[in-house]
Amino acid sequence: MKLVLLSGGSGKRLWPLSNDSRSKQFLKVLQDPEGQPESMVQRVWRQLGQAELEDSAYLATGRAQVEMIQSQLGQEVPIIVEPERRDTFPAIALTAAYLYSVEGVSPDTAVAILPVDPYVEDAFFETVAGLEETLERSGANLALIGVVPNHASEKYGYIIPAASEAGHDQGFMPVGRFQEKPSEEAAAALIQEGALWNCGVFAFRLGYLLNILLDKGLPVQYEELQRQYKLMAKISFDYEVVEKEQQIVVVPYDGYWKDLGTWNTLTEEMANPQLGKGIVTTDSESTCLINELDIPVAVVGAPDLIVAASPDGILVTRKESCARVKEVLKSFEQRPMYEERRWGHYRVVDYIQYDDGSKVLTKRIFIHSGRNISYQLHNKRCEVWTIVCGQGKVILNEKMHDVRAGDVVRIPEGTKHSILAVTDMEFIEVQTGSELVEEDNVRICLDWDDIVLHQFIS
């Protein structure tokens, strides 16, 4: 069986720590068994390894999240890249085409799809692994996992089993219908019918989805589907496939499962109610402070709050009101002020736009020892790097230079450049120009060995 973890989302509910490039699954606010900071995606990937499922797992994501995933899970993690966000049906369709035409996976192979950020016990993945056998025994086209509810919640969708007793003794039930986020009263009535929370996990034979693509006139070759991707409708897999399928069963999971989609639910699973520089007084009961800034934050005599500070902004909310964050931010747009990349991370320190249209952007950049940024050039900006600490090697237009703390590197428009960190290093980058955007990055080479080779060839 192949497993595919869907990684998407814009992270608005967990602002200001999350943004368009750093969704909730990348926030290192949890704790691993050794007591080290851990993100949701790192936790799930670790659990897959413990269940011996990691070698058959892939991550499907958009281009904006690729470097973040590589930063947290390593360069070798298998990633299937979406050209753009188009909801879960196009993403899963592209994944199926990739498995079939690039990886050579047989159409008879079972494929399990799950979100990248469930907070579950290790036993959950044993249930995931059992979906292949469920497909075999049930003869169904789709097999879902439904969580046995421990309370009536209006935050989740519900799977209502059919009245038929078929399959009960084998650990699965035919699905009767679905109900999306009912009222609390209606949810309680559904639970009396045996309804389960829909946790977004399901499995199918690869050939089943390939046939759906062919019926829709869509290609099953990965590269061709990529080219046509922008023409696909933005629709969820649930609406396009699951709710139309007649031969569908659900496997109950009676164990710990939680969606850490709001500050309230996330902070309930934090080992420490305070992360980062600051102080929370003892009369601030049940208050959580998460601070990514270098300045201290003090919370005095203020109970039941969530205080979160990052380069993207500062949030102060009562726990009971934290779900309103996404709604409040609808009209608030800005560029991400903090990003993780495959080589390290950066933080925006300052951004200024002058009356003549010129702009200045200042970043504090950290690169891990042995990592490098790509060999690139910019047509609409120049840069100045001031090395703060560490040692590295800089290539400017095929010429290599050693750099260390105190050195200043000037990079005019159109200059090809890259930097390799010999030791962990930090530098301040000041960009000046008319357009300080990602689209002005013209990448020539990615790996340092290729960059050095390009230097000698040129």
C-alpha positions in Angstrom: 0.0 0.0 0.0 1.1 3.6 -0.7 0.3 6.4 1.7 -0.1 10.0 0.6 -0.1 12.9 3.1 -1.9 16.0 1.8 -0.1 19.2 2.9 -1.9 22.4 2.2 -3.7 25.3 3.8 -2.9 28.9 4.3 -2.6 28.9 8.1 -5.0 31.8 8.8 -6.5 30.2 12.0 -3.1 30.1 13.7 -1.9 33.6 12.7 0.5 35.2 13.4 2.8 32.1 13.7 1.3 30.7 10.5 1.2 32.4 7.1 0.8 31.5 3.4 4.2 29.7 3.4 4.2 28.3 6.9 0.9 26.6 7.6 -0.1 25.1 10.9 1.6 21.7 10.3 5.0 23.4 10.3 4.8 25.2 13.7 7.3 23.7 16.2 5.1 24.0 19.3 4.7 20.3 20.1 7.4 18.2 21.8 9.0 14.9 20.7 9.8 12.0 23.0 13.2 13.5 23.7 11.7 16.8 24.8 12.7 18.7 21.6 10.4 21.1 19.7 8.4 19.3 17.0 5.9 20.3 14.3 2.8 18.4 13.4 4.3 17.2 10.1 7.5 16.0 12.0 5.3 14.2 14.5 3.2 12.4 11.8 6.4 11.4 9.8 8.0 10.1 13.0 4.9 8.0 13.7 4.8 6.6 10.2 8.4 5.5 10.7 7.5 3.8 14.0 4.6 2.0 12.2 7.1 1.0 9.4 5.0 2.9 6.8 7.5 5.7 6.0 9.1 3.9 3.1 5.8 3.8 1.2 4.7 7.4 2.1 4.7 10.5 0.0 3.8 14.2 0.6 1.6 16.0 -1.8 1.9 19.8 -1.6 2.1 23.1 -3.4 5.4 24.7 -4.6 5.4 27.2 -1.7 5.7 24.4 0.9 8.4 22.3 -0.7 11.4 23.9 1.0 9.6 24.0 4.3 9.0 20.3 4.1 12.6 19.6 3.1 13.8 21.8 6.0 11.8 19.8 8.6 11.9 16.3 7.1 15.1 16.3 5.0 16.1 16.6 1.4 15.2 13.0 0.4 11.5 13.0 1.5 9.4 12.1 -1.6 7.3 15.1 -2.6 4.6 15.3 -5.3 4.3 19.0 -6.3 1.1 20.7 -7.2 1.6 23.5 -9.8 -1.0 25.6 -7.9 -3.7 25.2 -5.2 -6.9 23.6 -6.6 -8.5 21.8 -3.7 -8.2 18.1 -2.8 -9.7 16.3 -5.9 -7.1 17.8 -8.3 -4.3 17.2 -5.8 -5.3 13.6 -5.3 -5.8 13.1 -9.1 -2.3 14.5 -9.7 -0.9 12.1 -7.1 -2.5 9.1 -8.7 -1.0 10.1 -12.1 2.4 10.5 -10.5 2.2 7.1 -8.8 1.1 5.4 -12.0 3.2 7.1 -14.7 6.3 8.1 -12.8 6.7 5.6 -9.9 5.2 2.7 -12.0 2.8 1.7 -9.2 0.3 -1.0 -10.3 -3.3 -0.1 -10.7 -4.2 -2.9 -8.2 -2.2 -1.2 -5.4 -4.1 0.3 -2.5 -3.5 4.0 -1.9 -4.4 5.7 1.4 -4.9 9.4 1.6 -4.6 11.3 4.9 -4.1 14.8 6.1 -0.6 15.8 7.2 -1.6 17.1 10.6 -3.8 14.7 12.6 -2.9 14.6 16.3 -3.3 10.9 17.1 -1.9 7.9 19.0 0.4 5.6 17.2 -2.4 3.0 17.1 -4.2 5.2 14.5 -1.6 4.2 11.9 -2.3 0.5 12.5 -5.9 1.3 11.5 -4.6 3.1 8.4 -2.4 0.1 7.4 -5.5 -2.1 7.7 -7.4 -0.2 5.0 -5.8 -2.4 2.3 -7.3 -5.5 3.9 -10.6 -3.7 4.3 -10.8 -3.0 0.6 -10.1 -6.6 -0.1 -12.6 -8.1 2.3 -15.4 -5.6 1.7 -15.1 -5.4 -2.1 -15.8 -1.7 -1.7 -14.3 1.0 -4.0 -13.6 3.3 -1.0 -12.7 2.6 2.6 -12.8 5.4 5.1 -11.8 5.8 8.7 -14.4 7.3 11.1 -13.5 8.4 14.6 -15.8 7.2 17.4 -17.0 10.6 18.9 -16.5 11.4 22.6 -18.8 14.4 22.4 -21.3 16.1 20.1 -19.2 18.6 18.1 -20.3 21.0 15.4 -16.7 21.4 14.1 -16.5 18.1 12.2 -18.3 16.3 9.4 -20.1 13.0 10.2 -20.2 9.6 8.5 -23.5 7.9 9.2 -23.3 4.1 8.7 -26.1 2.3 6.8 -28.7 0.3 8.7 -27.2 -2.9 7.2 -25.3 -5.2 9.5 -23.0 -6.4 6.7 -19.3 -6.3 7.6 -19.8 -5.3 11.3 -18.2 -8.5 12.5 -15.2 -7.8 10.2 -14.5 -4.3 11.5 -16.2 -2.2 8.8 -19.7 -0.9 8.0 -21.4 0.2 4.8 -21.8 4.0 4.6 -25.3 5.4 4.5 -24.8 9.1 4.2 -22.7 12.1 5.2 -23.5 15.2 7.2 -21.2 18.3 7.1 -20.8 20.2 10.4 -24.2 19.9 12.0 -25.4 21.9 14.9 -24.5 20.5 18.4 -28.1 19.3 18.9 -28.2 17.6 15.4 -24.7 16.1 16.1 -26.0 14.5 19.3 -28.8 12.9 17.4 -26.4 11.6 14.7 -24.2 10.0 17.4 -27.3 8.1 18.6 -27.5 6.7 15.1 -23.9 5.5 15.4 -22.4 8.4 13.4 -18.6 8.8 13.3 -16.4 11.9 12.9 -15.0 12.1 9.3 -11.2 12.5 9.9 -10.4 12.8 6.2 -8.7 9.4 5.8 -9.7 7.0 3.0 -8.3 4.4 0.7 -8.9 3.1 -2.8 -7.2 1.0 -5.5 -5.1 3.2 -7.8 -6.9 1.9 -10.8 -10.2 3.1 -9.4 -9.1 6.7 -9.5 -7.3 6.3 -12.8 -10.6 5.2 -14.3 -12.4 8.2 -12.9 -9.8 10.5 -14.6 -10.2 8.7 -17.9 -14.0 8.9 -17.6 -13.6 12.7 -17.2 -11.3 12.9 -20.2 -8.3 13.7 -18.0 -4.8 12.3 -18.7 -3.3 9.7 -16.4 0.3 10.8 -17.3 1.7 13.1 -14.7 3.4 15.6 -16.9 0.4 16.0 -19.1 -2.0 16.4 -16.1 0.4 19.0 -14.7 0.0 21.0 -18.0 -3.8 20.8 -17.8 -3.9 21.3 -14.0 -5.0 24.9 -14.2 -8.1 23.8 -16.2 -9.3 21.5 -13.5 -12.3 22.6 -11.3 -11.5 23.6 -7.7 -13.5 20.9 -5.9 -12.9 18.7 -2.9 -12.4 14.9 -3.3 -15.3 14.4 -0.9 -17.8 16.3 -3.2 -16.4 15.0 -6.4 -15.9 11.3 -5.5 -16.7 10.2 -2.0 -20.3 11.4 -1.7 -21.1 10.0 -5.2 -19.7 6.5 -4.5 -22.2 3.7 -3.7 -19.7 1.0 -2.8 -18.1 2.6 0.3 -17.4 1.4 3.8 -16.1 2.9 7.0 -13.7 1.5 9.6 -14.4 2.8 13.2 -11.4 4.1 15.1 -12.0 4.2 18.9 -8.9 6.1 20.0 -7.4 9.5 20.6 -7.8 11.8 17.6 -7.8 15.6 17.5 -7.8 18.3 14.9 -5.3 21.0 16.1 -6.9 23.6 13.8 -7.4 26.5 16.3 -5.2 28.1 18.9 -7.4 26.6 21.6 -7.0 23.0 20.5 -3.3 23.4 19.7 -2.4 24.9 23.1 -4.1 22.0 24.8 -1.5 19.7 23.4 1.5 21.9 24.2 3.8 20.4 26.9 4.7 23.9 28.1 2.2 26.8 28.1 5.0 29.3 27.5 7.4 29.2 24.5 9.9 32.0 23.9 11.0 35.1 25.8 8.7 36.5 28.3 6.8 36.0 31.6 3.3 34.9 32.5 2.4 35.8 36.1 0.8 33.1 38.3 -2.5 34.9 38.4 -2.8 34.5 34.6 -4.2 31.1 35.0 -4.7 29.0 31.8 -2.9 31.6 29.7 -0.5 30.5 26.9 2.3 32.6 25.6 4.1 31.8 22.3 6.7 34.3 21.4 9.0 34.1 18.3 10.4 37.6 18.7 13.7 38.6 20.4 11.9 41.1 22.7 10.2 39.9 25.9 6.4 39.7 26.3 4.8 40.1 29.8 1.3 38.9 30.6 0.2 40.2 34.0 -3.1 39.2 35.7 -4.8 38.1 32.5 -6.2 34.6 32.7 -7.6 32.4 29.8 -5.7 34.2 27.1 -3.7 33.2 24.1 -0.8 35.6 23.3 1.1 34.8 20.2 3.9 37.0 18.7 5.9 36.6 15.5 7.4 38.8 12.8 4.0 38.6 11.1 2.1 40.2 13.9 0.8 39.9 17.5 -2.4 38.2 18.6 -4.1 38.6 21.9 -7.4 36.7 22.3 -9.5 35.0 24.9 -9.4 31.2 24.3 -13.1 31.1 23.7 -12.8 33.6 20.9 -9.7 32.3 19.1 -11.8 30.6 16.3 -12.6 34.2 15.1 -9.0 34.9 14.0 -9.5 33.7 10.4 -12.6 35.9 10.0 -10.9 39.0 11.4 -7.9 38.6 9.0 -10.0 38.4 5.8 -9.1 41.9 4.8 -5.6 41.8 6.1 -2.9 40.9 3.5 0.9 41.1 3.8 3.9 39.2 2.6 5.2 36.4 4.9 7.7 37.9 7.4 9.3 34.5 8.4 10.0 31.5 6.2 11.8 28.2 6.5 13.8 27.0 3.5 15.7 23.9 2.7 19.0 25.7 3.6 17.8 27.4 6.8 15.4 30.3 7.5 15.0 34.0 7.2 13.1 36.8 9.1 12.1 40.1 7.6 13.5 42.9 9.8 12.2 46.0 7.9 10.4 46.9 4.8 10.0 50.5 3.3 8.5 51.8 0.2 9.4 55.4 -0.8 7.4 58.0 -2.8 9.4 57.4 -6.0 8.4 53.7 -6.0 11.7 52.3 -4.8 11.6 49.8 -2.0 14.1 48.5 0.6 13.7 45.1 2.3 16.0 44.0 5.1 16.2 40.3 6.1 18.2 38.4 8.7 19.2 35.1 7.1 20.4 31.9 8.7 22.1 29.1 6.7 22.9 25.7 8.2 26.5 24.4 7.9 26.9 22.6 4.6 23.8 24.1 3.0 23.7 26.7 0.2 21.2 29.0 -1.5 20.6 28.4 -5.2 22.8 30.0 -7.9 20.6 32.9 -9.0 20.3 36.4 -10.3 17.8 39.3 -10.0 16.8 41.7 -12.8 15.0 44.3 -10.7 17.0 44.6 -7.5 20.5 44.7 -6.0 21.5 43.2 -2.7 24.1 43.9 0.0 25.1 41.1 2.4 26.7 41.8 5.7 28.1 38.6 7.3 27.2 38.6 11.0 28.7 35.3 12.1 30.2 32.1 10.6 32.3 31.4 7.5 31.2 30.6 4.0 32.0 30.7 0.3 30.4 33.1 -2.1 30.3 32.8 -5.9 29.7 36.0 -7.9 29.6 35.6 -11.7 31.6 32.4 -11.6 34.3 33.8 -9.2 34.5 32.2 -5.7 35.4 34.2 -2.6 35.8 33.2 1.1 33.7 35.3 3.5 33.6 35.5 7.3 32.0 37.7 10.0 32.4 41.4 9.2 32.7 41.0 5.4 30.3 42.9 3.1 29.2 41.4 -0.3 27.6 43.7 -2.9 25.5 42.1 -5.6 24.4 44.4 -8.4 21.3 43.7 -10.6 22.0 40.8 -13.0 24.8 39.4 -11.0 24.8 35.6 -10.6 25.4 34.7 -7.0 25.2 32.0 -4.4 26.6 31.3 -0.9 27.6 28.1 0.9 27.8 28.0 4.7 31.0 26.3 5.7 29.9 26.7 9.3 26.5 27.8 10.6 26.2 31.4 9.5 24.0 34.5 9.6 24.0 37.6 7.5 21.9 40.7 7.0 20.6 41.1 3.5 19.4 44.5 2.3 17.5 44.5 -1.0 16.8 47.7 -3.0 14.9 48.0 -6.2 11.5 48.4 -7.9 10.2 44.9 -7.3 11.3 42.9 -4.3 9.4 39.7 -5.0 10.1 36.0 -5.4 9.3 36.1 -9.1 12.5 38.1 -9.6 14.6 35.1 -8.6 16.1 33.6 -11.7 17.5 30.2 -10.5 20.3 28.7 -12.5 21.5 25.8 -10.3 20.3 24.4 -7.0 23.1 22.0 -5.6 26.5 23.4 -4.7 28.3 20.7 -6.8 26.4 21.8 -9.9 27.1 25.5 -9.0 30.9 24.8 -8.8 30.8 22.8 -12.0 28.9 25.7 -13.7 31.7 28.0 -12.5 34.4 25.9 -14.2 32.4 25.4 -17.4 31.7 29.1 -17.7 
